[in-house]
Amino acid sequence: MNIYLTSGSMDFMESLQKKFKADNMIVMHGAGNSILLHETTGKTRFETPNRYEVTASSGELQAEGFFAFNHIPVSDEGKPIFEHRLQVRSDKITAEPGLIAFRFLRPTNSDTYIVITQWTDKRSFDLWKKSPTYTQSAHEIGEATDRRSHLFSSAPYLTTYTSQSNS
């Protein structure tokens, strides 16, 4: 399974979504940016997408919700360690209240992994960030950064988006 992402203006992303309605794409809007997500086992309709391999998942991505994208740049030598750690921990988030879906994405043409979580609303996401599961995960990543500085190629960052069904 692959996820393809492309970005552009809100109007253009929505026009692409309507044009390829049968492909079940999700348009999301964030602070000054709109993206279109296409999850498929086949090819994408996008001309110049960013492609990611789905290496772990839970739930089905929905057309409506709150999305958090954790962008994590990982060095080439750190990739096996990082992937193992995320694979082992990925099932811990699935029971969190308000979680709709989760995707762990391996980049195919960059060093930045993405962990996508989809929530029923921003409040559910904010509550999860205060949970013991999140605290433990952040602590483990912090330890990895301290002891294995070669693991990450730069600082991780978060982007958030909302989506609404246009049906």
C-alpha positions as CSV (number, residue, x, y, z in Angstrom):
1,M,0.0,0.0,0.0
2,N,1.2,3.5,-0.8
3,I,0.2,7.0,0.1
4,Y,0.7,9.8,-2.3
5,L,0.6,13.4,-1.2
6,T,0.4,16.6,-3.3
7,S,-0.2,20.2,-2.2
8,G,-1.5,23.3,-3.7
9,S,-4.3,25.9,-3.3
10,M,-7.5,24.9,-1.6
11,D,-9.5,25.3,-4.8
12,F,-7.1,23.2,-6.9
13,M,-6.9,20.4,-4.4
14,E,-10.7,20.3,-4.2
15,S,-11.0,20.3,-8.0
16,L,-8.6,17.3,-8.2
17,Q,-10.6,15.5,-5.6
18,K,-13.9,16.0,-7.5
19,K,-12.2,15.1,-10.8
20,F,-11.0,11.7,-9.4
21,K,-13.9,11.1,-7.0
22,A,-13.8,7.3,-7.6
23,D,-10.2,7.2,-6.3
24,N,-11.3,8.1,-2.7
25,M,-8.8,10.9,-2.2
26,I,-8.9,13.1,1.0
27,V,-8.4,16.8,0.8
28,M,-7.1,18.5,3.9
29,H,-6.6,22.1,4.9
30,G,-4.0,23.4,7.3
31,A,-2.4,26.8,8.1
32,G,-1.9,28.3,4.7
33,N,-1.7,24.9,2.9
34,S,-3.9,22.3,1.4
35,I,-2.9,18.8,0.6
36,L,-4.6,15.9,-1.2
37,L,-3.9,12.3,0.1
38,H,-4.4,9.3,-2.1
39,E,-4.0,5.8,-0.5
40,T,-3.9,3.0,-3.0
41,T,-2.2,-0.2,-4.0
42,G,-2.2,1.0,-7.6
43,K,-0.9,4.1,-9.4
44,T,-1.8,7.7,-8.5
45,R,-3.4,10.3,-10.7
46,F,-1.0,13.0,-9.3
47,E,1.7,14.2,-11.7
48,T,4.4,15.0,-9.2
49,P,3.5,13.4,-5.9
50,N,5.5,12.6,-2.8
51,R,5.2,8.8,-2.4
52,Y,5.4,6.9,0.8
53,E,5.1,3.2,1.6
54,V,2.7,2.3,4.4
55,T,4.6,0.1,6.8
56,A,2.1,0.0,9.6
57,S,-1.6,1.0,9.8
58,S,-4.7,0.8,11.8
59,G,-8.2,1.8,10.9
60,E,-9.6,3.3,7.7
61,L,-8.8,6.9,6.8
62,Q,-12.0,8.9,6.7
63,A,-13.1,11.9,4.6
64,E,-13.8,13.9,7.7
65,G,-11.6,14.5,10.8
66,F,-8.6,16.1,12.3
67,F,-5.2,14.9,11.0
68,A,-1.8,15.2,12.7
69,F,1.3,14.6,10.5
70,N,4.5,14.0,12.5
71,H,7.4,14.6,10.1
72,I,10.5,12.8,11.3
73,P,13.8,13.2,9.4
74,V,15.9,10.1,9.9
75,S,19.5,9.5,8.8
76,D,20.2,6.6,6.5
77,E,22.1,4.7,9.2
78,G,19.3,5.3,11.7
79,K,16.4,4.1,9.5
80,P,16.5,0.4,10.6
81,I,16.5,1.3,14.3
82,F,13.8,3.9,13.9
83,E,11.5,1.6,11.8
84,H,11.9,-1.2,14.4
85,R,11.0,1.2,17.3
86,L,7.9,2.5,15.5
87,Q,6.8,-0.9,14.4
88,V,7.0,-2.2,18.0
89,R,5.1,0.8,19.4
90,S,2.6,1.3,16.7
91,D,-0.2,-0.8,18.3
92,K,-0.1,1.2,21.5
93,I,-2.0,4.2,20.0
94,T,-4.8,2.2,18.5
95,A,-6.9,2.1,21.7
96,E,-6.8,5.9,22.2
97,P,-10.2,7.5,22.5
98,G,-11.1,9.5,19.3
99,L,-8.5,7.9,17.1
100,I,-9.9,7.0,13.7
101,A,-6.8,5.8,11.8
102,F,-3.0,5.6,12.0
103,R,-0.4,5.3,9.3
104,F,3.4,4.9,9.5
105,L,4.9,6.0,6.2
106,R,8.4,5.3,4.9
107,P,9.6,7.9,2.4
108,T,10.7,6.7,-1.1
109,N,12.5,9.9,-2.1
110,S,13.5,11.7,1.0
111,D,14.7,11.1,4.6
112,T,11.5,12.2,6.3
113,Y,9.1,9.6,7.6
114,I,5.6,10.6,8.4
115,V,3.4,9.3,11.2
116,I,-0.2,10.2,10.4
117,T,-2.9,10.0,13.0
118,Q,-6.5,10.9,12.2
119,W,-8.8,11.9,15.1
120,T,-12.5,12.7,15.4
121,D,-11.6,16.2,16.5
122,K,-8.7,18.4,17.7
123,R,-9.7,17.9,21.3
124,S,-9.1,14.1,21.1
125,F,-5.7,14.7,19.6
126,D,-4.9,17.2,22.4
127,L,-6.0,14.7,25.1
128,W,-3.8,12.0,23.6
129,K,-0.8,14.4,23.8
130,K,-1.4,14.5,27.6
131,S,-1.8,10.7,27.8
132,P,0.8,8.2,29.3
133,T,1.1,6.6,25.9
134,Y,2.2,9.8,24.3
135,T,4.5,10.8,27.2
136,Q,6.2,7.4,27.1
137,S,6.7,7.6,23.3
138,A,8.1,11.1,23.5
139,H,10.4,10.1,26.3
140,E,11.8,7.1,24.3
141,I,12.3,9.4,21.2
142,G,14.1,11.9,23.5
143,E,16.4,9.1,24.8
144,A,17.1,7.9,21.3
145,T,18.1,11.5,20.4
146,D,20.4,11.8,23.3
147,R,22.1,8.4,23.0
148,R,22.0,8.0,19.3
149,S,22.4,11.4,17.8
150,H,23.0,9.7,14.4
151,L,19.4,8.5,14.3
152,F,17.8,11.8,13.3
153,S,19.1,14.0,10.5
154,S,17.2,17.1,11.8
155,A,14.4,18.0,14.2
156,P,11.0,16.5,13.8
157,Y,8.0,18.8,13.3
158,L,4.2,18.6,13.3
159,T,1.6,19.8,10.8
160,T,-2.1,19.6,11.4
161,Y,-5.0,19.6,9.0
162,T,-8.8,19.2,9.0
163,S,-10.9,17.6,6.4
164,Q,-14.6,17.7,5.7
165,S,-16.7,15.4,3.5
166,N,-17.9,17.1,0.3
167,S,-20.5,14.5,-0.4
